[in-house]
Structure formats: structure tokens, C-alpha cells
Amino acid sequence: MTETRLRFPPSPTGYLHIGGARTALYNWLYARKTGGKLILRIEDTDTERSSQGSIQGILDGLEWLGIDWDEGPYFQTEFSNEHLAAAEQLLANGKAYKCFCTQEELKDKREAAMAAKQEQIGYDGTCRNLSPEQVTENEAAGLPYVIRFKVPEREGILAYDDKVLGRIERRYNEVEDFVIVRSNHKPLYLLCNVVDDIRDRITHIIRGQDHMTNTTRQILLYEALDAPLPVFAHMPLTLDLKKAKISKRSHGEIVAVHFYREHGFIPWAFCNFLVLLGWSPGDDREIFSREELIEAFTLERINRSSSIFNYRPNDPKFFTDPKAISINEQYLRSMDLTELAPMVQAVLEREGLWQETYQDKLHEWFLETIGLIRDRFHTLNDFATLGRAYFSDEFTIEEKPLNKNVLKQPELKEWLPMLAERYHALPAFTLESTETAARELAEELDVKPGVIINAMRTVVTGQLAGPSMFDILITIGRDKVVRRLRTVSKLYPAEN
């Protein structure tokens, strides 16, 4: 049985886009599902726009997502001699020809064809049947030329069976003789891509629907080069809410993989989101482990209609697609703590909140703490922002709970320090003893317990909501709690 071989061939002209990441993920899943190989090929022939930074960004993005490859990365520019050799082979076999038409001539012919409302406005084949003597004469005169592929003069349909979109047909007479080598002797993507896929023995090509304009012409190249045709699977595009294709130019970094890394997404959670942008398992499942997704993935379950990236610019509630945030939340809440801990550690290290004692002496405390506070968090970054009070005395108290639970009741300047002294004097600082002390104080002051408890939450954590208040007290510890309650007066405006 032939080994399944797929490729992901990004162009290094910018960061790794989520559309490209989705393509890589689908190829990776199919390779793993079939026991095949995934080849990473960097298509760097656009030397003016390609950069080493973009190459590294692509590699870093794939590695962060956990999309590994079996061969490569290969670089397309390393095989330019093979691309030119293929063009020469096509010339020698009469399947390509040298075209000496200038850009001005081509423009004039196109405009004339459009003015005459001709059905075909592509290249008219002026140089297709030049004699060898005419070609030699033009070359001797130093006329520049491109190399065009000679589309066979056949009647009927050129067709292929797309694994996603079904049977695709196009008439031969609708395909113009297309350029495969520029006048500067640099081969075009159409030819390079086919030659590379033949060399790498690619059996399946999974790519975006926007590449379909190339597919018919590339099939002709496979045929002309006597190579077997791979299986094609074209994925419908991902659009925004206005039905425009998501792009770096139009949407900026919100469609960049590194944006989600920097904003605290769990790598596999983001992969889980990406795979659902255009694929469904056939049931109501949304959360998959790696093994489950590999088992479930099929090309036939890729949707035929475009997927929607539900991003609303300037939305105060969701900074990206709510589905991406929701899936990430589910991973945060359900992951094994030993798997989650290194991710939280990386965030705390970046923000200067990490202490080495969390690795040894306080390791159990660290695991219990992230387990306690994670349920209301959306991303890993929340551990360093919303959860900052658990790891540092320097944290921000949100304005809403401060006004509602503290500043609104000036007497708390005296009541919370009173509670601090009771906590300091407790023989044992436990869930039961801390709750009893708080409720007894409220009863003595003839106020509702919530007045004391909500103010304490605000002063101790800076937050309006969170885990049980008394779980919080035990987690943060007696010393820090007492210190924060004693200094509540600093939160009030200075009296004149």
C-alpha cells in the first residue's frame, strides 16, 4: 500500500496566519490518521518578501500548536535547478514554448478582447506555433521571453474528484497557455509547486479553496511531466462576519497564531478551535484530545460551505471569537493540574511573579491554588492578572467592587482591621474558624455578614467574585490576609 504523504508549504512573507495554521492542522491530522508523513516545505521563492523572521515565526507557531512534521523543513529555493530542468524538459517535449510577447502587447490584446466582448480574453497563442527559426531569430535579437505551458488542444472536459467539493470540471478551451517561467528566468509557483510535490511523492493535497484556480493548470503539468496525480481536497475559506476572507492585511494580528500564544491560549485548545472552523465530527462533540481528534478526522467531514470567524472589532466582552475563548475556558477548568502547572509557571515567570519555592516547598500549595482559582478564568494570562493577589501583594483592586463593597461603607476602615486582629489571634487559621470570626463580628456590629465578607473579598483579592471567600483566606494565608485587612484605610480618600 502506498504511503500517504502530505505537505504544508507556507510562504514566509509574514507571521503564521490562522488560515495557514488550520491548513497545517488538517494535513497533520490526516497524516497521523493514515500513518503517513507530513513534509514541511518553505516556499521562499518570493525573495523580496520572504524573511528569516517570518520563517522562524512559522516554525515557532507550528511548534507551539504541537503540529510536528516528519521531513523538512525543505526550502523551495534550494531546488530551483530542478524547477528550471522541468521547464526545459517541457520545452524539449513540445509541451511548452518561448513567448516573446511584451507586456504592452499583451495589455493591448486583452483590452481589445474585452472591448469586443469575447468569451476568452486570455493569451491568444501568438507565439504558440513559432517555427524553430523564428525562435532562434528572436533570441539572437536579444528579445526577452517567458516560457508558457502549451495547453493541449482537446475537446471536452478536464475533471478531477475533489475529496471535499466533489467533481470539479473545466473545459480545456477555457484554459489559456499559462506562464511557467518569467522573463528573468525564475520559475513561477505553478511549476515549482508541482515539481516539488512530485519529488516529495505527495499523495494528498489539502489546501484552501482559493488555490482552486491553480489546480486545473497544475493537473496539466502533472500529466505533462508523466507524474501520478495526487488526491485534492480544497477547504472552503474562513470569512469574517461581513463575509470577507480573513487576512493579515484586513484583520491584523487577531488572525495571527502568535496573538493567541501571547494572550494565554492553551495550544491544543486553540487547535481544537481551529479544527472546528470548517470541519465537524458528525455529532455534537466539540472537545477532543489529540488521540480522539486523530481518530475522528476525515476529509469527507470537511464542510463545503465557508466557516465564520466570529470576531467583532471593539467588542468589550470578547476580544476574539467567543468560541475560541469558550473552548480555552473548558480546557483551563478540566486539565490535569500537573499538565496545567508548567503553562501557568511560564506566565508567572514572564510577569515576574514566579517563586522557586513553588517548584519544591510550596509545590502542593501552587497546584491547589491554580486549581482553586481557574474556574472563572478565560486564558492563562488571567493567572497573572485576575489571580495576581494570590502570588503577590502588589495587585490592582477593580474599581467596581472597590466602590460597591468598600468605599460605600466608611465604617469598614475600622471594621476590617478589627477582623484582622481576630484572625491574628486565632489559635488555628481554618475554614471554620475564619468564617465563624467574620460572622461573629458582623453580628456584634449589627450588619449583614455579606457586608464584611464582600469587603474582605475586595480588599484581599481585588476582585468582585471568585471562589469561596474562606477557601481564599486559607489559600492566601494568615499573614497576607491580616496585613491587607489592617491597611484598608489606604483605599479611602485622604480626609482634609
NUKOLLO-370188 format. One record per residue (C-alpha): residue in one letter; x, y, z. Coordinates in nm, 2 decimals, always signed. Example, Ala and Ser with C-alpha at 12.3 -4.5 7.8 and 13.67 -1.06 7.14 Angstrom:
2
 resn     px     py     pz
    a  +1.23  -0.45  +0.78
    s  +1.37  -0.11  +0.71
//
This chain:
496
 resn     px     py     pz
    m  +0.00  +0.00  +0.00
    t  +0.13  +0.34  -0.10
    e  +0.24  +0.56  +0.20
    t  +0.02  +0.87  +0.25
    r  +0.24  +1.18  +0.21
    l  +0.11  +1.53  +0.27
    r  +0.28  +1.87  +0.28
    f  +0.24  +2.21  +0.44
    p  +0.41  +2.47  +0.22
    p  +0.38  +2.81  +0.38
    s  +0.52  +3.12  +0.21
    p  +0.74  +3.31  +0.46
    t  +0.61  +3.66  +0.39
    g  +0.46  +3.73  +0.73
    y  +0.35  +3.56  +1.05
    l  +0.17  +3.23  +1.07
    h  -0.19  +3.31  +0.99
    i  -0.48  +3.11  +1.15
    g  -0.59  +3.01  +0.80
    g  -0.24  +2.86  +0.73
    a  -0.24  +2.70  +1.08
    r  -0.58  +2.54  +1.00
    t  -0.44  +2.40  +0.67
    a  -0.13  +2.26  +0.86
    l  -0.35  +2.11  +1.12
    y  -0.58  +1.93  +0.87
    n  -0.28  +1.79  +0.69
    w  -0.12  +1.68  +1.01
    l  -0.44  +1.51  +1.13
    y  -0.48  +1.32  +0.80
    a  -0.11  +1.22  +0.81
    r  -0.14  +1.09  +1.16
    k  -0.48  +0.93  +1.09
    t  -0.34  +0.73  +0.79
    g  +0.00  +0.66  +0.94
    g  +0.16  +0.87  +0.68
    k  +0.41  +1.15  +0.67
    l  +0.39  +1.53  +0.68
    i  +0.65  +1.73  +0.49
    l  +0.72  +2.09  +0.58
    r  +0.83  +2.29  +0.28
    i  +0.90  +2.66  +0.30
    e  +0.81  +2.82  -0.03
    d  +1.06  +3.11  -0.02
    t  +1.09  +3.19  -0.39
    d  +0.94  +3.54  -0.33
    t  +1.29  +3.66  -0.22
    e  +1.18  +4.02  -0.19
    r  +0.91  +3.95  +0.06
    s  +1.05  +3.64  +0.23
    s  +1.24  +3.69  +0.56
    q  +1.42  +3.48  +0.82
    g  +1.20  +3.63  +1.08
    s  +0.89  +3.50  +0.91
    i  +1.04  +3.16  +0.87
    q  +1.12  +3.14  +1.24
    g  +0.77  +3.27  +1.32
    i  +0.62  +2.99  +1.12
    l  +0.83  +2.73  +1.28
    d  +0.76  +2.87  +1.63
    g  +0.39  +2.88  +1.56
    l  +0.37  +2.52  +1.44
    e  +0.58  +2.40  +1.74
    w  +0.36  +2.59  +1.98
    l  +0.05  +2.44  +1.83
    g  +0.21  +2.09  +1.86
    i  +0.20  +2.03  +1.49
    d  +0.51  +1.83  +1.42
    w  +0.65  +1.72  +1.08
    d  +0.83  +1.42  +0.96
    e  +1.05  +1.57  +0.69
    g  +1.20  +1.91  +0.64
    p  +1.18  +2.20  +0.66
    y  +1.28  +2.20  +0.29
    f  +1.33  +2.53  +0.12
    q  +1.20  +2.58  -0.23
    t  +1.49  +2.79  -0.35
    e  +1.72  +2.50  -0.29
    f  +1.56  +2.32  -0.58
    s  +1.55  +2.60  -0.84
    n  +1.76  +2.39  -1.08
    e  +1.50  +2.12  -1.07
    h  +1.23  +2.36  -1.15
    l  +1.42  +2.50  -1.45
    a  +1.51  +2.15  -1.56
    a  +1.14  +2.06  -1.56
    a  +1.07  +2.37  -1.78
    e  +1.35  +2.27  -2.02
    q  +1.20  +1.91  -2.03
    l  +0.86  +2.05  -2.13
    l  +1.02  +2.27  -2.39
    a  +1.21  +1.98  -2.54
    n  +0.89  +1.76  -2.55
    g  +0.69  +2.03  -2.72
    k  +0.47  +2.08  -2.42
    a  +0.59  +2.44  -2.36
    y  +0.72  +2.72  -2.57
    k  +0.90  +3.05  -2.56
    c  +0.67  +3.36  -2.58
    f  +0.82  +3.69  -2.69
    c  +0.51  +3.90  -2.65
    t  +0.57  +4.22  -2.45
    q  +0.36  +4.33  -2.16
    e  +0.24  +4.62  -2.37
    e  +0.13  +4.39  -2.65
    l  -0.05  +4.16  -2.40
    k  -0.23  +4.45  -2.24
    d  -0.35  +4.58  -2.58
    k  -0.47  +4.24  -2.68
    r  -0.66  +4.20  -2.36
    e  -0.82  +4.54  -2.38
    a  -0.92  +4.47  -2.74
    a  -1.07  +4.13  -2.65
    m  -1.27  +4.29  -2.36
    a  -1.39  +4.57  -2.59
    a  -1.51  +4.31  -2.84
    k  -1.68  +4.12  -2.56
    q  -1.50  +3.80  -2.65
    e  -1.57  +3.50  -2.43
    q  -1.19  +3.42  -2.40
    i  -0.98  +3.72  -2.30
    g  -0.67  +3.52  -2.20
    y  -0.35  +3.48  -2.40
    d  -0.43  +3.43  -2.77
    g  -0.14  +3.19  -2.86
    t  +0.05  +3.43  -3.08
    c  +0.39  +3.26  -3.01
    r  +0.25  +2.91  -2.97
    n  +0.34  +2.80  -3.32
    l  +0.66  +2.99  -3.39
    s  +0.90  +2.80  -3.61
    p  +1.24  +2.70  -3.46
    e  +1.39  +2.95  -3.70
    q  +1.17  +3.23  -3.57
    v  +1.25  +3.14  -3.21
    t  +1.63  +3.14  -3.29
    e  +1.60  +3.47  -3.47
    n  +1.42  +3.63  -3.17
    e  +1.67  +3.50  -2.93
    a  +1.96  +3.63  -3.15
    a  +1.79  +3.97  -3.14
    g  +1.81  +3.96  -2.76
    l  +1.43  +3.97  -2.72
    p  +1.32  +3.87  -2.37
    y  +1.08  +3.58  -2.34
    v  +0.87  +3.39  -2.09
    i  +0.81  +3.01  -2.11
    r  +0.44  +2.92  -2.15
    f  +0.28  +2.58  -2.10
    k  +0.11  +2.46  -2.41
    v  -0.24  +2.36  -2.31
    p  -0.34  +2.05  -2.52
    e  -0.59  +2.13  -2.79
    r  -0.85  +1.89  -2.69
    e  -1.23  +1.89  -2.69
    g  -1.42  +1.81  -2.37
    i  -1.37  +1.83  -2.00
    l  -1.07  +1.83  -1.77
    a  -1.21  +1.69  -1.44
    y  -1.10  +1.57  -1.10
    d  -1.28  +1.44  -0.79
    d  -1.22  +1.67  -0.50
    k  -1.25  +1.50  -0.17
    v  -1.44  +1.79  -0.02
    l  -1.62  +1.96  -0.31
    g  -1.69  +1.67  -0.53
    r  -1.64  +1.65  -0.90
    i  -1.48  +1.96  -1.05
    e  -1.49  +2.02  -1.42
    r  -1.34  +2.27  -1.66
    r  -1.33  +2.27  -2.04
    y  -0.99  +2.25  -2.20
    n  -1.06  +2.55  -2.42
    e  -1.12  +2.77  -2.11
    v  -0.76  +2.73  -2.00
    e  -0.51  +2.97  -2.16
    d  -0.14  +2.89  -2.22
    f  +0.00  +3.00  -1.89
    v  +0.34  +3.12  -1.79
    i  +0.57  +2.88  -1.60
    v  +0.90  +3.07  -1.62
    r  +0.93  +3.45  -1.61
    s  +1.15  +3.66  -1.84
    n  +1.41  +3.68  -1.56
    h  +1.43  +3.30  -1.58
    k  +1.27  +3.25  -1.25
    p  +1.01  +2.97  -1.25
    l  +0.66  +3.05  -1.12
    y  +0.48  +2.90  -0.82
    l  +0.26  +2.68  -1.05
    l  +0.56  +2.49  -1.18
    c  +0.77  +2.49  -0.86
    n  +0.48  +2.36  -0.65
    v  +0.42  +2.07  -0.89
    v  +0.79  +1.98  -0.93
    d  +0.83  +1.98  -0.55
    d  +0.52  +1.77  -0.49
    i  +0.64  +1.51  -0.75
    r  +0.99  +1.50  -0.59
    d  +0.84  +1.47  -0.24
    r  +0.60  +1.20  -0.36
    i  +0.30  +1.39  -0.23
    t  -0.02  +1.17  -0.24
    h  -0.27  +1.42  -0.10
    i  -0.30  +1.79  -0.12
    i  -0.52  +1.96  +0.14
    r  -0.54  +2.33  +0.09
    g  -0.77  +2.63  +0.07
    q  -1.03  +2.68  -0.19
    d  -0.85  +2.99  -0.31
    h  -0.59  +2.76  -0.47
    m  -0.85  +2.60  -0.70
    t  -0.77  +2.84  -0.98
    n  -0.43  +2.68  -0.99
    t  -0.54  +2.32  -0.96
    t  -0.66  +2.27  -1.32
    r  -0.34  +2.40  -1.46
    q  -0.13  +2.20  -1.22
    i  -0.31  +1.88  -1.32
    l  -0.20  +1.96  -1.68
    l  +0.16  +1.99  -1.55
    y  +0.14  +1.66  -1.37
    e  +0.02  +1.50  -1.69
    a  +0.29  +1.66  -1.90
    l  +0.56  +1.55  -1.66
    d  +0.43  +1.19  -1.66
    a  +0.36  +1.20  -1.28
    p  +0.07  +1.04  -1.09
    l  -0.20  +1.28  -0.99
    p  -0.24  +1.34  -0.61
    v  -0.57  +1.35  -0.44
    f  -0.70  +1.70  -0.40
    a  -0.91  +1.83  -0.11
    h  -1.00  +2.20  -0.12
    m  -1.12  +2.36  +0.21
    p  -1.37  +2.64  +0.19
    l  -1.23  +2.97  +0.32
    t  -1.28  +3.12  +0.66
    l  -1.47  +3.45  +0.65
    d  -1.54  +3.73  +0.89
    l  -1.90  +3.84  +0.99
    k  -1.91  +4.06  +0.68
    k  -1.83  +3.76  +0.46
    a  -1.49  +3.89  +0.37
    k  -1.19  +3.65  +0.37
    i  -0.99  +3.68  +0.69
    s  -0.65  +3.82  +0.61
    k  -0.34  +3.97  +0.77
    r  -0.39  +4.29  +0.57
    s  -0.76  +4.34  +0.67
    h  -0.77  +4.20  +1.02
    g  -0.42  +4.24  +1.16
    e  -0.28  +4.04  +1.44
    i  -0.62  +3.90  +1.55
    v  -0.57  +3.64  +1.28
    a  -0.21  +3.56  +1.38
    v  -0.12  +3.25  +1.58
    h  +0.13  +3.44  +1.79
    f  -0.16  +3.66  +1.91
    y  -0.32  +3.36  +2.08
    r  +0.01  +3.25  +2.23
    e  +0.07  +3.59  +2.38
    h  -0.29  +3.61  +2.51
    g  -0.26  +3.30  +2.71
    f  -0.43  +3.03  +2.50
    i  -0.36  +2.67  +2.56
    p  -0.20  +2.53  +2.24
    w  -0.42  +2.23  +2.19
    a  -0.73  +2.42  +2.29
    f  -0.66  +2.66  +2.01
    c  -0.61  +2.36  +1.77
    n  -0.94  +2.23  +1.89
    f  -1.10  +2.57  +1.79
    l  -0.92  +2.57  +1.46
    v  -1.03  +2.23  +1.35
    l  -1.39  +2.33  +1.40
    l  -1.35  +2.62  +1.16
    g  -1.47  +2.41  +0.87
    w  -1.49  +2.05  +1.00
    s  -1.74  +1.87  +1.22
    p  -1.73  +1.52  +1.37
    g  -2.09  +1.44  +1.26
    d  -2.22  +1.46  +1.62
    d  -2.24  +1.73  +1.89
    r  -1.88  +1.69  +2.03
    e  -1.66  +2.00  +2.05
    i  -1.38  +1.90  +2.28
    f  -1.13  +1.64  +2.16
    s  -0.80  +1.51  +2.29
    r  -0.53  +1.46  +2.03
    e  -0.60  +1.09  +2.01
    e  -0.97  +1.15  +1.98
    l  -0.94  +1.41  +1.70
    i  -0.70  +1.19  +1.50
    e  -0.94  +0.91  +1.53
    a  -1.24  +1.12  +1.43
    f  -1.09  +1.32  +1.15
    t  -1.18  +1.25  +0.79
    l  -1.17  +1.46  +0.47
    e  -1.53  +1.38  +0.40
    r  -1.64  +1.57  +0.72
    i  -1.48  +1.90  +0.60
    n  -1.77  +2.14  +0.54
    r  -1.84  +2.25  +0.18
    s  -1.95  +2.60  +0.30
    s  -1.72  +2.87  +0.43
    s  -1.67  +2.89  +0.81
    i  -1.71  +3.21  +1.00
    f  -1.45  +3.36  +1.23
    n  -1.69  +3.54  +1.47
    y  -1.48  +3.84  +1.56
    r  -1.64  +4.17  +1.64
    p  -1.38  +4.45  +1.65
    n  -1.40  +4.66  +1.96
    d  -1.64  +4.42  +2.13
    p  -1.59  +4.50  +2.51
    k  -1.68  +4.14  +2.61
    f  -1.49  +3.92  +2.36
    f  -1.15  +4.02  +2.22
    t  -1.17  +3.73  +1.97
    d  -1.41  +3.47  +1.85
    p  -1.63  +3.37  +2.16
    k  -1.60  +3.00  +2.06
    a  -1.22  +3.02  +2.09
    i  -1.25  +3.17  +2.43
    s  -1.51  +2.92  +2.54
    i  -1.30  +2.62  +2.43
    n  -1.00  +2.76  +2.61
    e  -1.20  +2.81  +2.93
    q  -1.31  +2.44  +2.92
    y  -0.95  +2.33  +2.89
    l  -0.85  +2.55  +3.18
    r  -1.11  +2.41  +3.40
    s  -1.07  +2.04  +3.31
    m  -0.69  +1.99  +3.25
    d  -0.49  +1.78  +3.49
    l  -0.32  +2.03  +3.73
    t  +0.02  +1.88  +3.66
    e  -0.02  +1.95  +3.29
    l  -0.16  +2.30  +3.35
    a  +0.11  +2.40  +3.61
    p  +0.40  +2.45  +3.36
    m  +0.19  +2.67  +3.15
    v  +0.09  +2.89  +3.45
    q  +0.45  +2.89  +3.56
    a  +0.56  +3.03  +3.22
    v  +0.30  +3.32  +3.25
    l  +0.41  +3.40  +3.61
    e  +0.78  +3.39  +3.51
    r  +0.71  +3.63  +3.23
    e  +0.53  +3.87  +3.47
    g  +0.79  +3.84  +3.74
    l  +0.55  +3.66  +3.98
    w  +0.72  +3.32  +3.99
    q  +0.90  +3.20  +4.30
    e  +1.13  +2.90  +4.30
    t  +0.96  +2.77  +4.62
    y  +0.65  +2.70  +4.41
    q  +0.86  +2.43  +4.25
    d  +0.95  +2.25  +4.57
    k  +0.85  +2.35  +4.92
    l  +0.53  +2.52  +4.80
    h  +0.45  +2.30  +4.51
    e  +0.14  +2.14  +4.66
    w  +0.02  +2.49  +4.75
    f  +0.08  +2.61  +4.40
    l  -0.12  +2.32  +4.24
    e  -0.40  +2.37  +4.49
    t  -0.41  +2.74  +4.43
    i  -0.43  +2.72  +4.05
    g  -0.70  +2.45  +4.09
    l  -0.90  +2.68  +4.32
    i  -0.89  +2.99  +4.10
    r  -0.90  +2.86  +3.75
    d  -1.28  +2.81  +3.72
    r  -1.35  +3.18  +3.64
    f  -1.05  +3.24  +3.41
    h  -1.06  +3.26  +3.03
    t  -0.69  +3.24  +2.95
    l  -0.36  +3.16  +3.11
    n  -0.28  +3.53  +3.14
    d  -0.57  +3.56  +3.39
    f  -0.35  +3.38  +3.65
    a  -0.12  +3.69  +3.64
    t  -0.39  +3.95  +3.62
    l  -0.71  +3.84  +3.79
    g  -0.52  +3.59  +4.01
    r  -0.23  +3.82  +4.09
    a  -0.33  +3.87  +4.45
    y  -0.25  +3.50  +4.52
    f  +0.11  +3.54  +4.41
    s  +0.19  +3.90  +4.51
    d  +0.10  +4.18  +4.75
    e  +0.11  +4.42  +4.46
    f  -0.22  +4.39  +4.28
    t  -0.49  +4.61  +4.14
    i  -0.83  +4.64  +4.31
    e  -1.10  +4.67  +4.05
    e  -1.30  +4.99  +4.06
    k  -1.65  +4.84  +4.07
    p  -1.60  +4.62  +4.38
    l  -1.40  +4.89  +4.54
    n  -1.68  +5.14  +4.51
    k  -1.96  +4.89  +4.58
    n  -1.81  +4.69  +4.86
    v  -1.56  +4.92  +5.04
    l  -1.58  +5.29  +4.98
    k  -1.96  +5.29  +5.01
    q  -1.93  +5.19  +5.38
    p  -1.67  +5.42  +5.55
    e  -1.70  +5.22  +5.88
    l  -1.51  +4.94  +5.71
    k  -1.20  +5.14  +5.78
    e  -1.24  +5.03  +6.14
    w  -1.43  +4.70  +6.10
    l  -1.18  +4.52  +5.87
    p  -0.88  +4.60  +6.10
    m  -1.09  +4.46  +6.38
    l  -1.14  +4.14  +6.19
    a  -0.76  +4.14  +6.11
    e  -0.68  +4.13  +6.48
    r  -0.93  +3.85  +6.54
    y  -0.77  +3.65  +6.26
    h  -0.42  +3.72  +6.40
    a  -0.53  +3.59  +6.74
    l  -0.69  +3.27  +6.62
    p  -0.53  +2.95  +6.76
    a  -0.59  +2.79  +6.42
    f  -0.65  +2.96  +6.09
    t  -0.90  +2.73  +5.93
    l  -1.21  +2.74  +5.71
    e  -1.44  +2.71  +6.01
    s  -1.26  +2.95  +6.24
    t  -1.22  +3.22  +5.98
    e  -1.59  +3.21  +5.88
    t  -1.70  +3.20  +6.25
    a  -1.49  +3.50  +6.33
    a  -1.63  +3.70  +6.04
    r  -1.99  +3.62  +6.12
    e  -1.95  +3.69  +6.49
    l  -1.80  +4.03  +6.41
    a  -2.09  +4.11  +6.18
    e  -2.34  +4.01  +6.44
    e  -2.17  +4.23  +6.70
    l  -2.17  +4.52  +6.46
    d  -2.53  +4.45  +6.37
    v  -2.46  +4.43  +6.00
    k  -2.53  +4.16  +5.74
    p  -2.24  +3.91  +5.71
    g  -2.22  +3.99  +5.34
    v  -2.10  +4.35  +5.42
    i  -1.79  +4.21  +5.59
    i  -1.74  +3.92  +5.36
    n  -1.77  +4.11  +5.03
    a  -1.55  +4.39  +5.16
    m  -1.29  +4.13  +5.27
    r  -1.30  +3.97  +4.92
    t  -1.24  +4.30  +4.76
    v  -0.95  +4.40  +4.99
    v  -0.78  +4.06  +4.99
    t  -0.82  +3.97  +4.61
    g  -0.91  +4.29  +4.43
    q  -1.20  +4.11  +4.27
    l  -1.58  +4.12  +4.28
    a  -1.63  +3.74  +4.25
    g  -1.43  +3.42  +4.29
    p  -1.41  +3.10  +4.49
    s  -1.55  +3.07  +4.84
    m  -1.41  +3.35  +5.05
    f  -1.29  +3.13  +5.32
    d  -1.11  +2.90  +5.08
    i  -0.94  +3.21  +4.95
    l  -0.83  +3.31  +5.30
    i  -0.67  +2.97  +5.37
    t  -0.50  +2.97  +5.03
    i  -0.36  +3.32  +5.06
    g  -0.25  +3.26  +5.42
    r  -0.30  +3.43  +5.75
    d  -0.01  +3.67  +5.73
    k  -0.11  +3.82  +5.40
    v  -0.48  +3.84  +5.49
    v  -0.41  +4.02  +5.82
    r  -0.17  +4.26  +5.65
    r  -0.42  +4.35  +5.38
    l  -0.72  +4.39  +5.62
    r  -0.51  +4.61  +5.85
    t  -0.42  +4.86  +5.57
    v  -0.77  +4.90  +5.43
    s  -0.77  +5.27  +5.53
    k  -0.52  +5.34  +5.24
    l  -0.81  +5.27  +5.00
    y  -1.01  +5.57  +5.12
    p  -0.96  +5.93  +5.00
    a  -0.75  +6.13  +5.24
    e  -0.95  +6.34  +5.48
    n  -0.90  +6.72  +5.47
//
